[in-house]
Amino acid sequence: MGRYEVQLFDSWSVKAPKYSDCGGIYERWDEARGPGKQGYEGHAPLANASRAPGLWQHLHIEFQAPRFDAAGKKRQRPNS
């Protein structure tokens, strides 16, 4: 869809992962939204998936695009 970015980070030992940690979906950024509101629509992972340094790991991502009605209004949130 061109709207989401996923990167893998070493987030080992992070207690409360944010959108910028391993498995998160980065925020979109718009300077026009004003100070403190530029970042939006990012999502933190449900759990910290990072293993200790030196251990192999994999990440499974499930994504469902949002659905819209004929007028273009979002009628179903992703993964709901």
Secondary structure in CASP SS format (residue, H / E / C, confidence):
PFRMAT SS
TARGET T0000
AUTHOR 0000-0000-0000
METHOD secondary structure of the structure
MODEL  1
M C 1.00
G C 1.00
R C 1.00
Y C 1.00
E C 1.00
V E 1.00
Q C 1.00
L C 1.00
F C 1.00
D C 1.00
S C 1.00
W C 1.00
S C 1.00
V C 1.00
K C 1.00
A C 1.00
P C 1.00
K C 1.00
Y C 1.00
S C 1.00
D C 1.00
C C 1.00
G C 1.00
G C 1.00
I E 1.00
Y C 1.00
E C 1.00
R E 1.00
W E 1.00
D C 1.00
E H 1.00
A H 1.00
R H 1.00
G C 1.00
P C 1.00
G C 1.00
K C 1.00
Q C 1.00
G E 1.00
Y E 1.00
E C 1.00
G C 1.00
H E 1.00
A C 1.00
P C 1.00
L C 1.00
A C 1.00
N C 1.00
A C 1.00
S C 1.00
R C 1.00
A C 1.00
P C 1.00
G C 1.00
L C 1.00
W C 1.00
Q C 1.00
H C 1.00
L C 1.00
H C 1.00
I C 1.00
E C 1.00
F C 1.00
Q C 1.00
A C 1.00
P C 1.00
R E 1.00
F E 1.00
D C 1.00
A C 1.00
A C 1.00
G C 1.00
K C 1.00
K E 1.00
R E 1.00
Q E 1.00
R C 1.00
P C 1.00
N C 1.00
S C 1.00
END
